[in-house]
Amino acid sequence: MLNILKSDFYKLGKSKTFLICTLLSVGMSLLLVATMTNPEAADMFGEQSGIGALTGLLAMNAHLQVIAAFVTVFVTLEFRLGTIKNTISRGAGRVQVILSKFLVSSVASIIILLAFMLTIMLSGTILWGFDPSGIVTISGLIRMLTLQILITIAYTALFTFISIAFRNLAGALVTSFVYVAIFPFILGGLTHLFGGGIDFSRFSLEWAMANLATLSPAPGDILRGVIIALIWMAVALEIGMGIFYKRDVK
C-alpha cells in the first residue's frame, strides 16, 4: 500500500492537470469576488467582507466543478494508460489501488479547496476588510474549515466512484458535472412530488456544504452534515470497489 501511495503522490506532483485545476480554482475565486462588487450581487451575498465573501461563495459550490474535473482526469487516465492493470499484475490488491487513488485525490481536492477559500478571503479582505462586524472567532473558522474539508472528501469519493464506473474521461466528466449541476434540482423535484412532506435535499452533500458554510452552524446541522458526508463517502467507496472487483481491468 505504501509503495502504491508513493507512486500516486509522485504522479500528483508531476500532474499538469492538478496545477491547472489549482490555478483555475484561484482564477474562479477572483472572478466570483469581482462579481460581488456589483451592488445587486452584494445584496444577494450579504455583508461585503473577506469572511462574508468566503461563506457566501462556498455555499454556491462553484469549486466542485474544478475538483470533479481533476479527480475524473486523475483516475480515468490510469485506466486509459493501463497503469492500474500493470499495478495489479505486480501483485497489488484492488482495494489498495482504489484507496490509494481516493486518498491522493482527496489530498489534491483539499488543496484545490484551500486555494479557493484562501483566494476569496484575501481578495475580499483587500477590497472590504476581513471582518468589519467582528463576528469571526478562531474556533468558528476552524470548525467551518474542518466541515468543508470533510464534505469535500466525501465528494472526492463520489467522483472516484463515477470515474471507476465509467473508466473513460468523457463519461465520468459529464456525469460528475451533471451531478453537481442538476442533482439538487432532482431532489427538489422529488420533494415537490411527495407534497413537501420529506425534504430530500436535506440528505444531500449539496445541502451539507451550503448549510455548513457558516461560522455558527446549528448543532443539529453539524451532526446531520457529518453523518451525510460519512454515509455518502462509505457508500461511494463500497460501490466503487464492488464494480472494480467484478470488472476486468484492461
C-alpha positions in Angstrom: 0.0 0.0 0.0 2.8 2.4 0.9 4.5 1.9 -2.4 1.3 2.5 -4.3 0.7 5.7 -2.3 4.2 6.9 -3.0 3.7 6.2 -6.8 0.4 8.1 -6.8 1.7 11.1 -4.9 4.7 11.2 -7.3 2.2 11.3 -10.2 0.2 14.0 -8.4 3.4 16.1 -8.1 4.0 15.8 -11.8 0.4 16.3 -12.8 -0.2 19.3 -15.0 -3.9 18.7 -14.6 -3.5 19.3 -10.8 -1.6 22.5 -11.4 -4.2 23.7 -14.0 -7.1 22.9 -11.7 -5.5 24.7 -8.7 -4.8 27.8 -10.8 -8.3 27.6 -12.2 -9.7 27.5 -8.7 -7.8 30.7 -7.9 -9.0 32.4 -11.1 -12.6 31.4 -10.4 -12.3 32.8 -6.8 -11.1 36.1 -8.1 -13.9 36.2 -10.7 -16.5 35.4 -8.2 -15.3 38.1 -5.7 -15.3 40.6 -8.6 -19.0 39.9 -9.1 -19.6 40.9 -5.5 -18.6 44.4 -6.3 -21.8 44.7 -8.3 -24.4 46.3 -5.9 -27.1 43.8 -6.9 -24.8 40.8 -6.3 -23.7 42.4 -3.0 -27.4 42.4 -1.8 -27.6 38.7 -2.5 -24.4 37.8 -0.7 -24.9 40.0 2.4 -22.0 41.8 4.0 -19.1 42.7 1.8 -16.0 41.5 3.6 -13.4 38.8 3.4 -15.3 36.4 5.6 -18.7 37.4 4.0 -17.4 36.6 0.6 -16.0 33.3 1.8 -19.2 32.0 3.4 -21.4 33.2 0.6 -19.3 31.8 -2.2 -18.6 28.5 -0.5 -22.4 27.9 -0.4 -22.5 28.2 -4.2 -20.4 25.0 -4.6 -18.7 26.5 -7.7 -15.4 24.9 -6.8 -16.8 21.4 -7.0 -16.7 21.5 -10.8 -12.9 22.0 -10.7 -12.5 19.2 -8.1 -14.7 16.9 -10.2 -12.5 17.7 -13.3 -9.3 16.9 -11.5 -10.5 13.6 -9.9 -12.0 12.2 -13.1 -8.9 13.0 -15.1 -6.5 11.7 -12.5 -8.4 8.4 -12.1 -9.6 7.6 -15.6 -6.1 8.4 -17.0 -4.8 5.3 -15.1 -7.3 3.1 -17.0 -6.5 4.7 -20.3 -2.8 4.2 -20.0 -3.1 0.7 -18.5 -1.3 1.8 -15.3 -3.8 0.2 -13.0 -3.6 -3.1 -14.9 0.2 -3.1 -14.5 0.0 -2.3 -10.8 -2.5 -5.2 -10.2 -0.4 -7.6 -12.3 2.5 -6.9 -10.0 0.5 -8.2 -7.0 -1.2 -5.1 -5.6 -4.6 -5.6 -4.2 -7.6 -3.9 -5.8 -8.7 -2.4 -2.5 -5.2 -0.9 -2.1 -5.3 0.5 -5.6 -8.7 2.2 -5.1 -7.9 3.5 -1.6 -4.7 5.0 -2.9 -6.4 6.8 -5.7 -9.1 8.0 -3.3 -6.6 9.2 -0.7 -4.3 11.0 -3.1 -7.3 12.6 -4.9 -8.6 13.7 -1.5 -5.3 15.5 -0.7 -5.4 17.2 -4.1 -9.1 18.1 -3.6 -8.3 19.7 -0.2 -5.5 21.7 -1.8 -7.9 23.0 -4.5 -10.5 23.8 -1.9 -7.9 25.7 0.3 -6.7 27.6 -2.8 -10.3 28.6 -3.5 -11.0 29.6 0.1 -7.8 31.5 0.7 -8.0 33.5 -2.5 -11.6 34.5 -1.7 -10.7 35.6 1.8 -7.6 37.5 0.8 -9.2 39.3 -2.2 -12.3 40.1 -0.2 -10.2 41.4 2.7 -8.2 43.7 0.3 -11.5 45.1 -1.1 -13.6 45.4 2.1 -11.7 44.3 5.1 -11.7 40.9 6.7 -14.3 41.1 9.4 -15.8 44.7 9.8 -18.6 43.4 12.1 -16.3 41.5 14.4 -18.2 38.2 14.1 -15.3 35.9 13.4 -13.9 33.5 16.0 -10.9 31.2 15.6 -13.0 28.2 16.7 -15.8 29.1 14.3 -13.3 29.5 11.4 -11.6 26.2 12.2 -14.9 24.4 12.5 -16.1 25.7 9.2 -12.8 24.7 7.5 -12.9 21.2 9.0 -16.5 20.6 8.0 -15.9 21.8 4.4 -12.8 19.5 4.1 -14.9 16.5 5.3 -17.6 17.2 2.8 -15.0 17.8 0.0 -13.5 14.3 0.8 -17.0 12.8 0.5 -17.4 14.4 -2.9 -14.0 13.1 -3.9 -15.2 9.6 -3.0 -18.2 10.1 -5.2 -16.2 11.4 -8.1 -13.7 8.5 -7.7 -16.7 6.0 -7.8 -18.0 7.7 -11.0 -14.6 7.5 -12.6 -14.3 3.8 -11.8 -17.8 3.1 -13.1 -17.1 4.8 -16.5 -13.4 4.4 -16.8 -13.3 6.9 -19.6 -12.8 10.6 -19.2 -15.8 11.8 -21.3 -18.4 9.7 -19.5 -17.0 10.3 -16.0 -16.6 14.1 -16.5 -20.0 14.7 -17.9 -21.7 12.6 -15.2 -19.8 14.4 -12.5 -20.7 17.8 -13.9 -24.3 16.8 -14.3 -24.4 15.5 -10.8 -23.1 18.8 -9.3 -25.3 21.0 -11.5 -28.6 19.0 -11.7 -28.8 16.6 -8.7 -30.1 19.4 -6.3 -32.9 20.2 -8.8 -33.8 16.4 -8.9 -34.1 16.3 -5.2 -36.2 19.5 -5.2 -38.5 17.8 -7.7 -38.8 14.7 -5.6 -39.7 16.9 -2.6 -42.4 18.6 -4.6 -43.7 15.3 -5.9 -44.2 14.0 -2.4 -46.0 17.2 -1.4 -43.1 18.6 0.6 -43.6 16.0 3.4 -40.0 14.9 3.0 -37.3 17.4 2.1 -35.0 15.1 0.1 -32.4 17.8 -0.3 -31.5 17.6 3.4 -29.9 14.2 2.7 -27.5 15.5 0.1 -23.9 16.6 0.1 -25.0 19.9 -1.5 -27.2 20.7 1.5 -24.4 19.9 3.9 -21.8 22.0 2.1 -24.2 25.0 1.7 -25.6 24.9 5.3 -22.2 24.4 6.9 -20.6 27.3 5.1 -21.1 29.4 8.1 -19.2 30.4 11.3 -22.1 29.4 13.6 -24.0 26.4 12.2 -26.7 24.9 14.3 -25.6 21.8 16.3 -28.2 19.7 14.6 -26.9 20.8 11.2 -23.4 19.9 12.1 -24.4 16.4 13.2 -26.5 15.9 10.1 -23.8 17.2 7.8 -21.1 14.9 9.3 -23.4 11.8 9.0 -24.4 12.7 5.4 -20.7 13.1 4.5 -19.7 9.8 6.1 -22.6 7.8 4.6 -22.0 9.2 1.0 -18.3 8.5 1.4 -18.7 5.0 2.6 -21.4 4.1 0.0 -19.5 5.6 -2.9 -16.3 3.7 -2.0 -18.1 0.4 -1.3 -19.9 0.5 -4.7 -16.8 1.7 -6.5 -14.8 -1.2 -5.0 -17.6 -3.7 -5.9 -17.6 -2.5 -9.5 -13.8 -2.7 -9.6 -13.8 -6.2 -8.4 -16.4 -7.5 -10.8 -15.0 -6.0 -14.0 -11.8 -7.0 -15.8 -9.0 -4.4 -15.8 -7.8 -3.8 -19.3 
